[in-house]
Amino acid sequence: MTGEKVFDGRALPVSAWPESDRRAWIDAQQDDDELLAEPKPAAHLRPSSRELYCRCYGIWLAWLKSEGLLDEKAQPEDRVSSARLTGYLQAERALGNGSRTLVNHAVSLDRMFRLLAAHADWSWTLPMIRKLKSTVKSIKNHSDLPSIRELFEIGIALMHKAAQPIYGSPKQHAIWFRNGLAIALLAARSLMRRNNLAMITIDHNLIKDGTGYALHFSSDEMKGRIRRGGPLPSALTPFIDRYIEIYRPRLLLGKTDVHNMLFISGMGNPITPHNLSDEIGKITFAVFGRRVTAHEFRHATGSSIAKEDPDHVGIVPSVLGHTDYRTSESYYIVADAMAAFNRFDKALDEMMREGMPDDEREDVE
């Protein structure tokens, strides 16, 4: 068969899926009313997970369609084979996707297969995914990351720049202020991930609490399904006020504010997680010479605590929302090393002072 169109990596929307796939996806998400009924496999997925799985499955269907392999009458499991999965991943790589992205797409696609056709045997996909994972090098070295204090200060500086404009349009000033606030918020509360940051809703997640603000996320909104929240630094209060009163309305472009989302794009709509993260990456690259992704704010927080206050590294799991001690283990190792170096340096200083004449010792002290 000849391809129906060139594969460009775009996902086929759910509305364009074959009937059998749409019905299987709808059925997988339904809550059961019967108390003893078998729970549906996708009923309790977080919205972000549903969105990810739908997008990856839509890309898979789009590739099948481009190859002339999308049989509308076939069941989801009947279209899957090792050869087709290999061809699909090769097409994704040809679009410039790296190994890590391919692994994420393969894992998400595998989970979607199991949701749509739970009765089928999918054990054969696991070796393929393990092989893909083995090609991805896990990079644990974040030594070139700026400190979380530097990231917070960049956010504040950008908001000051927007509030005292020398050049640029009013819309550009609003974008600067929005980006600065996003960076400062993420630095102040790195428990947020990219989706959490972009999906902050006023009066739902961001709540005015007396003279300040607090952030709250439900268990469904957080990875690990643990409800998180708490007050924001008082230093951010005037900036949040100014953004909501002046710059956010400017970004809305007169459109009806039906979403009440905190961060608005330059087109007057809620900004997507990808686009907001991209804005943060551009700014950090311009300042530090390397992109700092939204996820790397978490590493910057853990590293900063470990290096600057190793005696209190125990707060890292709570600050970052880790539910497993092993996730924060690397920061404990850094903290132990920093504490050891500090003790060693103090011992050297003491040895130097003890061997000095009294007048020189006073100069050192």
C-alpha positions as CSV (number, residue, x, y, z in Angstrom):
1,M,0.0,0.0,0.0
2,T,1.1,3.5,-0.6
3,G,1.2,6.1,2.2
4,E,-1.8,8.4,2.5
5,K,0.4,11.3,3.7
6,V,3.9,12.1,4.9
7,F,4.5,11.3,8.5
8,D,5.3,14.5,10.4
9,G,5.1,13.3,14.0
10,R,1.7,14.9,14.6
11,A,-0.9,13.0,16.6
12,L,-4.1,11.9,15.1
13,P,-6.9,13.4,17.3
14,V,-9.2,11.1,19.2
15,S,-12.1,12.2,17.0
16,A,-10.2,10.8,14.0
17,W,-9.3,7.4,15.6
18,P,-11.0,4.3,14.2
19,E,-14.3,3.4,15.9
20,S,-12.9,0.4,17.7
21,D,-10.1,2.4,19.2
22,R,-12.3,5.3,20.3
23,R,-14.8,2.9,22.0
24,A,-12.0,1.0,23.7
25,W,-10.4,4.2,25.1
26,I,-13.8,5.5,26.3
27,D,-14.6,2.2,28.0
28,A,-11.1,2.0,29.6
29,Q,-11.8,5.3,31.4
30,Q,-15.3,4.7,32.7
31,D,-15.9,4.5,36.4
32,D,-17.8,1.5,37.5
33,D,-21.0,2.1,39.5
34,E,-21.1,-1.4,40.8
35,L,-19.3,-1.8,44.1
36,L,-17.7,-5.2,43.3
37,A,-17.1,-4.6,39.6
38,E,-13.6,-4.9,38.2
39,P,-12.0,-1.4,38.0
40,K,-11.5,0.0,34.6
41,P,-7.7,0.2,33.7
42,A,-7.6,3.9,32.9
43,A,-10.3,5.1,35.3
44,H,-7.9,6.5,37.8
45,L,-5.2,7.9,35.6
46,R,-4.2,11.5,36.1
47,P,-5.3,13.9,33.4
48,S,-1.7,14.5,32.4
49,S,-1.2,10.8,31.9
50,R,-4.3,10.4,29.8
51,E,-3.2,13.3,27.6
52,L,0.3,11.8,27.2
53,Y,-1.0,8.3,26.3
54,C,-3.5,9.7,23.9
55,R,-0.9,11.8,22.2
56,C,1.6,8.9,21.8
57,Y,-1.2,6.6,20.6
58,G,-2.4,9.3,18.1
59,I,1.2,9.6,16.7
60,W,1.3,5.8,16.3
61,L,-2.0,5.8,14.4
62,A,-0.8,8.7,12.3
63,W,2.3,6.7,11.3
64,L,0.1,3.7,10.5
65,K,-2.1,5.9,8.3
66,S,0.9,7.4,6.5
67,E,2.1,3.9,5.7
68,G,-1.3,2.7,4.5
69,L,-1.5,0.3,7.4
70,L,-4.4,1.8,9.4
71,D,-7.1,-0.8,8.9
72,E,-10.2,1.0,10.3
73,K,-12.0,-2.4,10.9
74,A,-9.2,-4.1,12.8
75,Q,-8.9,-4.2,16.6
76,P,-6.1,-2.2,18.2
77,E,-4.0,-5.3,19.1
78,D,-4.3,-6.7,15.5
79,R,-2.3,-3.7,14.1
80,V,0.7,-4.2,16.4
81,S,3.8,-6.3,15.5
82,S,7.5,-6.1,16.3
83,A,8.3,-5.1,12.7
84,R,5.7,-2.3,12.8
85,L,6.8,-1.0,16.1
86,T,10.4,-0.9,14.9
87,G,9.4,0.9,11.8
88,Y,7.4,3.4,13.8
89,L,10.3,4.2,16.1
90,Q,12.7,4.5,13.2
91,A,10.3,7.0,11.6
92,E,10.2,8.9,15.0
93,R,14.0,9.0,15.1
94,A,14.2,10.2,11.5
95,L,12.2,13.3,12.7
96,G,15.1,14.1,15.1
97,N,13.8,12.6,18.3
98,G,16.5,11.4,20.7
99,S,16.8,8.1,22.5
100,R,15.2,9.4,25.7
101,T,12.1,10.7,23.8
102,L,11.8,7.4,21.9
103,V,11.9,5.5,25.2
104,N,9.2,7.7,26.7
105,H,7.0,7.3,23.6
106,A,7.5,3.5,23.5
107,V,6.7,3.1,27.2
108,S,3.5,5.3,26.8
109,L,2.5,3.4,23.7
110,D,3.0,0.1,25.5
111,R,0.8,1.2,28.3
112,M,-1.9,2.4,25.9
113,F,-1.9,-1.0,24.2
114,R,-2.5,-2.6,27.5
115,L,-5.3,-0.2,28.3
116,L,-7.1,-0.7,25.0
117,A,-6.6,-4.4,24.8
118,A,-6.0,-5.7,28.3
119,H,-6.9,-9.3,27.2
120,A,-4.0,-9.5,24.8
121,D,-0.5,-10.8,25.5
122,W,1.9,-7.9,25.5
123,S,4.8,-9.5,27.2
124,W,6.8,-9.5,24.0
125,T,7.0,-5.7,24.0
126,L,9.0,-5.6,27.3
127,P,12.4,-6.8,25.8
128,M,12.1,-4.2,23.1
129,I,11.6,-1.4,25.6
130,R,14.4,-2.7,27.8
131,K,16.7,-2.7,24.8
132,L,15.7,0.9,24.1
133,K,16.3,1.9,27.7
134,S,19.8,0.5,27.6
135,T,20.7,2.9,24.8
136,V,19.9,5.9,27.0
137,K,22.7,7.1,29.2
138,S,21.4,8.5,32.5
139,I,23.2,11.8,33.1
140,K,23.4,12.5,36.8
141,N,25.9,15.3,36.8
142,H,24.2,18.6,37.3
143,S,27.4,20.4,38.4
144,D,26.9,23.1,35.7
145,L,23.4,24.0,37.0
146,P,23.0,27.5,38.5
147,S,21.9,27.6,42.1
148,I,18.2,27.9,42.9
149,R,19.0,31.3,44.4
150,E,20.4,32.5,41.1
151,L,17.3,31.2,39.2
152,F,15.0,32.9,41.7
153,E,16.9,36.2,41.3
154,I,16.7,35.9,37.5
155,G,12.9,35.6,37.7
156,I,12.8,38.7,40.0
157,A,15.1,40.7,37.7
158,L,13.0,39.9,34.6
159,M,9.9,41.1,36.4
160,H,11.7,44.4,37.4
161,K,12.8,44.8,33.7
162,A,9.2,44.5,32.6
163,A,7.9,46.9,35.2
164,Q,10.4,49.6,34.2
165,P,10.4,49.3,30.4
166,I,12.8,51.2,28.3
167,Y,12.0,49.5,25.0
168,G,9.5,46.9,23.8
169,S,5.7,46.9,23.4
170,P,3.2,46.6,26.3
171,K,2.5,43.0,25.2
172,Q,6.2,42.2,25.3
173,H,6.5,43.7,28.8
174,A,3.6,41.4,29.9
175,I,5.4,38.4,28.4
176,W,8.6,39.3,30.2
177,F,6.7,39.6,33.5
178,R,4.9,36.3,33.0
179,N,8.2,34.5,32.3
180,G,9.9,36.1,35.2
181,L,7.0,35.1,37.5
182,A,7.1,31.5,36.2
183,I,10.8,31.2,36.8
184,A,10.5,32.7,40.3
185,L,7.6,30.5,41.2
186,L,9.3,27.4,40.0
187,A,12.5,28.3,41.9
188,A,10.6,29.0,45.1
189,R,8.5,25.8,44.9
190,S,10.4,23.2,42.9
191,L,7.9,20.5,44.0
192,M,6.0,21.6,40.9
193,R,6.7,19.9,37.6
194,R,6.2,21.4,34.2
195,N,2.5,20.5,34.0
196,N,1.8,21.8,37.5
197,L,3.4,25.2,36.7
198,A,1.5,25.7,33.4
199,M,-1.8,24.5,34.8
200,I,-1.9,26.7,37.9
201,T,-5.5,28.0,38.2
202,I,-6.3,31.2,40.1
203,D,-8.5,30.5,43.2
204,H,-8.0,26.7,42.7
205,N,-4.3,26.2,42.9
206,L,-3.2,29.8,43.6
207,I,-5.1,31.1,46.6
208,K,-4.9,34.5,48.2
209,D,-4.3,33.7,51.9
210,G,-4.6,36.9,54.0
211,T,-1.9,39.2,52.8
212,G,0.0,36.6,50.8
213,Y,-0.5,33.7,48.5
214,A,-0.5,29.9,48.8
215,L,-0.2,27.1,46.3
216,H,-2.3,23.9,46.6
217,F,-2.4,20.8,44.4
218,S,-4.7,17.9,44.8
219,S,-3.5,14.3,44.8
220,D,-4.8,13.9,41.2
221,E,-2.6,16.8,40.1
222,M,0.7,15.6,41.6
223,K,3.0,12.8,40.7
224,G,2.9,10.2,43.4
225,R,-0.8,11.1,44.1
226,I,0.1,13.0,47.3
227,R,-1.7,16.3,48.0
228,R,0.9,19.1,48.3
229,G,0.8,22.8,49.0
230,G,1.7,25.6,51.3
231,P,2.4,29.4,51.5
232,L,4.5,31.2,48.9
233,P,7.4,33.5,49.9
234,S,6.0,36.9,50.9
235,A,8.6,38.5,48.5
236,L,6.5,37.2,45.6
237,T,3.2,38.7,46.8
238,P,3.5,42.2,45.1
239,F,4.7,40.5,41.9
240,I,1.7,38.1,41.8
241,D,-0.6,41.0,42.5
242,R,0.9,43.1,39.8
243,Y,0.8,40.3,37.2
244,I,-2.9,39.4,38.0
245,E,-4.0,43.1,38.0
246,I,-2.0,44.5,35.1
247,Y,-0.1,42.0,32.9
248,R,-2.4,39.0,32.7
249,P,-5.4,41.1,31.5
250,R,-3.0,42.5,28.8
251,L,-2.1,39.0,27.7
252,L,-5.8,38.0,27.4
253,L,-6.2,40.4,24.5
254,G,-9.8,41.2,25.6
255,K,-10.8,37.5,25.3
256,T,-13.3,36.1,27.8
257,D,-11.5,34.6,30.8
258,V,-13.3,31.3,31.1
259,H,-10.3,29.2,32.2
260,N,-8.9,31.4,35.0
261,M,-5.4,30.0,34.3
262,L,-2.6,32.0,35.7
263,F,-0.2,31.8,32.8
264,I,-1.5,33.1,29.4
265,S,0.2,32.9,26.0
266,G,0.8,35.8,23.7
267,M,-2.3,34.7,21.7
268,G,-4.6,35.2,24.7
269,N,-5.1,31.5,25.6
270,P,-3.8,29.4,28.4
271,I,-0.1,28.6,27.7
272,T,0.8,25.0,27.1
273,P,3.3,23.3,29.4
274,H,5.7,22.8,26.5
275,N,5.6,26.4,25.4
276,L,6.1,27.7,29.0
277,S,9.0,25.4,29.5
278,D,10.5,26.5,26.2
279,E,10.3,30.1,27.3
280,I,12.1,29.3,30.5
281,G,14.8,27.4,28.5
282,K,15.4,30.4,26.2
283,I,15.9,32.8,29.1
284,T,18.2,30.5,31.2
285,F,20.3,29.8,28.1
286,A,20.7,33.6,27.5
287,V,21.7,34.2,31.1
288,F,23.7,31.0,32.0
289,G,24.8,29.7,28.6
290,R,22.8,26.5,29.0
291,R,19.1,25.7,29.0
292,V,17.7,24.9,32.4
293,T,14.6,22.8,31.9
294,A,11.6,23.0,34.3
295,H,12.6,19.5,35.7
296,E,16.2,20.7,36.3
297,F,14.9,23.3,38.8
298,R,14.3,20.3,41.0
299,H,18.0,19.2,40.6
300,A,19.1,22.8,41.3
301,T,17.1,22.9,44.5
302,G,18.5,19.6,45.8
303,S,22.0,20.5,44.8
304,S,21.8,24.0,46.4
305,I,20.5,22.6,49.7
306,A,23.2,19.9,49.7
307,K,26.0,22.4,49.0
308,E,24.9,25.5,50.9
309,D,23.2,23.9,53.9
310,P,24.3,20.2,54.1
311,D,23.2,19.9,57.7
312,H,19.6,20.3,56.6
313,V,19.7,18.1,53.5
314,G,16.9,16.0,55.1
315,I,14.4,18.6,54.0
316,V,15.0,17.7,50.3
317,P,12.4,14.9,50.0
318,S,9.7,17.3,51.5
319,V,10.8,20.2,49.4
320,L,10.8,18.2,46.1
321,G,7.9,16.0,47.0
322,H,9.8,12.7,46.8
323,T,8.0,9.7,48.2
324,D,11.0,7.4,48.0
325,Y,14.2,8.1,50.0
326,R,16.2,6.6,47.1
327,T,15.1,9.4,44.8
328,S,16.9,12.0,47.0
329,E,19.8,9.7,47.8
330,S,22.3,11.5,45.5
331,Y,21.7,14.8,47.3
332,Y,22.5,13.1,50.6
333,I,25.7,11.9,49.1
334,V,26.6,15.4,48.0
335,A,25.7,16.8,51.4
336,D,27.8,14.2,53.2
337,A,30.7,15.2,51.0
338,M,30.2,18.9,51.5
339,A,29.9,18.5,55.3
340,A,33.1,16.4,55.3
341,F,34.9,19.0,53.3
342,N,33.7,21.7,55.7
343,R,34.9,19.8,58.7
344,F,38.2,19.2,57.0
345,D,38.6,22.9,56.1
346,K,37.9,23.9,59.7
347,A,40.5,21.4,60.9
348,L,43.1,22.8,58.5
349,D,42.2,26.4,59.6
350,E,42.6,25.4,63.2
351,M,45.9,23.7,62.5
352,M,47.2,26.8,60.7
353,R,46.1,29.1,63.6
354,E,47.8,26.9,66.2
355,G,51.1,27.1,64.4
356,M,51.0,30.9,63.9
357,P,52.4,33.6,66.1
358,D,49.7,35.5,68.1
359,D,49.8,38.6,65.9
360,E,49.4,36.6,62.6
361,R,46.7,34.4,64.2
362,E,44.6,37.6,64.8
363,D,44.9,38.5,61.1
364,V,43.6,35.1,60.0
365,E,40.7,35.2,62.5
